[in-house]
Every structure is written in structure tokens, then in C-alpha cells.
Amino acid sequence: MTRIVDHAAFIRAETRLLPVPHAPEISLHVAEEATALWQKTEDELEQMGLPPPFWAFAWAGGQALARYILDHSDLVRGRTVLDVASGSGLVAIAAAMAGAAEVQAADIDAFAAAAIAINAEANRVSVAPRLADLVGTDEGWDVVLTGDIFYERDIAARMWPWLAALEARGATVLIGDPGRSYLPKDKVEQIAQYRVQVTRELEDAEIKLSRVWRIRRD
């Protein structure tokens, strides 16, 4: 099986530009048939050079956070924003639409970086994709956003201290989450909740109650 070299061409071929259910102002290149792209065997994905395609879907936590940012543009207007574990770039695009001065969208997957660029172009906004692991760094961002990252224990254990440190030094950190297992709920407070439409093929329900959280400053 031929390894994928042209990430952008693969994304365009395997996805369709569709409005995001809970943030229809934004359109993303998403997999129309989730099983066709996601439920390939791990061997197939590895041979193709394709990590699990998180970038090909508008996940519930990201939809909730994007909606919140669009409805509360004062949080990002004129500020520097980092969307970490950006995937499709949904949250970063929302921040750019809401008037952020500069938006960076970081992911460790090269396909995600390509998807971010394609989706930002489709929505006519400026977002800088960053193919990098930024955990543990601090470039002085005013706002740090992330959605759907607390689904694995090891990822949560690595991400949380970094996010908490950014909040402690003065950044605004917001988290979109639909009830993933490893969000430390005793250390955050809810600021919004939404009933978000998702694909039943990847989630346990067609509607996910998804919340936006901020870190407690106790």
C-alpha cells in the first residue's frame, strides 16, 4: 500500500466541506462516512502513514468551545491565542472569526496541520498551523484553548500541569469537554453547556451534553 505523501490532496479526496452542526458559521472538511475513514485496521493506517484521523471530525468538546468563543468574542478579540491538540482547527478558526489578533493551532499530526490550513482557507481566516508538541512551553499566549483532550489517562496527566501553569501565570485557559473520563472536574468550573450533535458512529449518542470549563483560581 502506497504511503500518503500529499496530505492536503488526501484530505480533499477523503472529506467533504460541511457546516459544523453547533457552529454553522464554520465549515470543515470532514469525513462524511465516519466508518470509511476511521474504522480502517491499524495495519492499513500504519502502511498508509496515517495516524487515527482525529482531524476529520468536529468533536463535541471542540464544537462547544467554538460556539462559546463565537458568542463571547471579547475573550479573544485583539489577543494572541493558541489552540492546542487542534485537530481540524475548528476552535482556532472560531477564535480567528471572533477577532483574535493572532491564532496558532498546534497538533503533532502532519495530517492535522494540513487540515488546519485547508479549513482556515475555506473559512477565509488567518490561522498559523504548528506541527509541534508545545506541552511544557510558554510563548506568552494570552488565551489557550483545547477540546476533547482528556480521553486518555497518560495524555491528561501530561496536559493538565501545563495548562494549570499557563493559567497560573495569567493566561486564560478554556477547555471544551463532553464528559471524557480524565478531566479533573474538582479543579475546573463550568461556564457553559450545550447539547451538541455528533456522529453516532464515533460517539455513544447522537447528542452529547458538552461543557466549557475554566481552571479554578483558588
C-alpha positions in Angstrom: 0.0 0.0 0.0 1.4 3.4 -1.0 2.2 5.8 1.8 0.5 9.1 1.6 2.9 11.9 0.8 0.5 14.7 -0.2 -1.5 15.3 3.0 -3.6 18.0 1.6 -4.6 16.0 -1.5 -5.6 13.1 0.7 -7.7 15.3 2.9 -9.6 16.9 0.0 -10.2 13.5 -1.6 -11.5 11.8 1.6 -13.6 14.6 3.1 -16.4 17.0 2.2 -16.7 20.6 3.2 -19.7 20.8 5.6 -21.0 23.3 8.2 -20.3 22.4 11.8 -23.6 21.4 13.5 -23.2 23.6 16.6 -21.2 26.4 14.9 -22.7 26.6 11.3 -20.8 29.8 10.7 -17.8 27.5 10.3 -17.4 24.8 7.6 -14.8 22.0 7.9 -13.5 19.3 5.6 -14.9 16.2 7.5 -15.3 12.5 6.7 -18.9 12.2 5.5 -18.9 8.5 6.2 -17.1 8.1 9.5 -16.5 4.4 9.3 -15.0 4.6 5.9 -12.0 6.6 7.1 -11.8 5.9 10.9 -12.5 2.2 11.1 -9.7 1.0 8.9 -7.5 -1.5 10.5 -4.4 -0.2 12.4 -2.2 -2.1 9.9 -3.8 -0.2 7.0 -3.4 3.1 8.7 0.2 2.4 9.5 1.0 1.3 6.0 -0.6 4.5 4.6 1.3 6.6 7.1 -2.0 7.8 8.6 -2.4 8.2 12.4 -6.0 8.0 13.6 -7.8 10.8 11.8 -9.0 13.0 14.7 -8.8 15.9 12.3 -11.6 14.6 10.1 -14.4 15.2 12.6 -16.0 18.0 14.6 -15.8 16.5 18.1 -18.3 17.5 20.7 -15.9 19.4 23.0 -14.5 21.4 20.2 -17.9 22.3 18.9 -19.0 23.5 22.4 -15.8 25.6 22.8 -16.1 27.0 19.3 -19.7 28.1 20.0 -18.7 29.7 23.2 -15.8 31.6 21.6 -18.1 32.8 18.8 -20.7 34.0 21.3 -18.2 35.6 23.7 -15.7 37.2 21.2 -14.5 39.6 23.9 -12.5 36.7 25.4 -10.2 36.6 22.4 -10.6 39.9 20.5 -7.2 41.5 20.0 -5.4 38.8 21.9 -2.9 36.0 21.0 -4.5 32.6 21.0 -3.2 29.0 21.0 -5.5 26.1 20.2 -3.6 23.0 21.3 -4.4 19.5 20.0 -6.3 21.4 17.3 -7.3 18.5 15.0 -9.4 20.1 12.3 -8.6 23.6 13.5 -12.3 24.2 14.5 -11.6 26.1 17.7 -8.7 28.1 16.2 -11.0 29.2 13.3 -13.6 30.3 15.8 -11.0 32.4 17.6 -9.9 34.0 14.4 -13.5 34.7 13.4 -14.0 36.3 16.8 -11.3 38.8 16.2 -8.1 37.4 17.8 -5.0 39.3 16.9 -3.0 36.1 16.2 -4.1 32.5 16.3 -1.9 29.4 16.3 -3.2 25.9 16.0 -0.9 23.2 17.3 -1.0 19.5 16.6 1.5 16.7 16.5 -0.1 15.0 13.4 1.0 16.3 10.0 -2.4 15.5 8.6 -4.0 17.7 11.2 -1.6 20.5 10.3 -2.6 20.2 6.7 -6.3 20.1 7.6 -6.0 23.2 9.7 -4.5 25.1 6.8 -7.2 23.9 4.4 -10.0 24.6 6.8 -8.7 28.1 7.7 -8.5 28.9 4.0 -12.1 27.6 3.4 -13.3 30.0 6.2 -11.2 32.9 5.0 -9.4 33.4 8.2 -5.7 33.6 9.2 -4.6 30.7 11.4 -1.0 29.5 11.7 -0.7 25.7 11.9 2.1 24.5 14.1 3.2 20.9 13.7 4.8 20.7 17.1 4.4 19.3 20.7 4.1 22.6 22.7 3.3 21.0 26.0 5.7 22.4 28.6 6.5 25.5 26.6 5.2 29.1 27.1 5.4 31.6 24.3 3.3 34.2 26.2 -0.1 33.4 24.7 -3.0 35.4 26.1 -5.5 32.6 25.6 -5.0 28.8 25.4 -7.9 26.7 24.1 -8.3 23.0 23.9 -11.1 20.5 23.2 -11.6 16.8 23.8 -8.1 16.0 25.2 -9.0 14.3 28.4 -9.9 10.9 26.9 -6.7 9.0 27.9 -5.0 9.0 31.3 -1.5 9.5 30.1 -2.5 12.5 27.9 -4.4 14.1 30.7 -1.5 13.6 33.1 0.8 15.4 30.8 -1.5 18.1 29.7 -3.1 19.2 33.0 0.1 20.5 34.8 1.0 22.6 31.7 -2.5 24.1 31.3 -2.6 24.8 35.0 0.8 26.5 34.9 -0.3 28.7 32.0 -3.5 29.7 33.9 -1.4 30.5 37.0 0.9 32.9 35.1 -2.1 34.8 33.8 -3.3 33.1 30.6 -7.0 32.4 30.1 -7.3 28.7 29.6 -10.6 27.2 28.4 -11.5 23.6 27.9 -14.3 22.0 25.8 -15.3 18.6 27.1 -18.3 16.3 26.7 -17.6 14.2 29.7 -14.3 12.5 28.8 -13.0 10.3 31.6 -9.9 12.1 32.8 -10.9 15.8 33.1 -10.1 16.7 36.7 -13.5 18.1 37.5 -12.5 19.1 41.0 -10.1 21.6 39.6 -12.3 23.3 37.0 -15.6 25.2 36.9 -18.3 25.1 34.3 -19.0 28.3 32.4 -21.3 26.9 29.7 -23.0 23.8 28.4 -24.5 22.8 25.1 -26.4 19.9 23.5 -24.1 19.1 20.6 -24.9 17.0 17.5 -22.2 14.4 16.8 -21.9 11.3 14.7 -23.2 8.1 16.4 -20.6 6.1 14.6 -17.8 7.6 16.8 -19.7 8.6 20.0 -22.1 6.8 22.3 -25.0 9.1 21.4 -26.2 11.5 18.6 -26.4 14.4 21.0 -23.6 14.9 23.6 -24.1 17.3 26.6 -20.8 19.2 26.2 -19.4 21.8 28.6 -16.9 24.6 28.5 -14.7 24.7 31.6 -12.1 27.1 33.0 -9.5 26.3 35.6 -10.3 27.3 39.2 -8.1 30.1 40.6 -8.4 29.1 44.3 
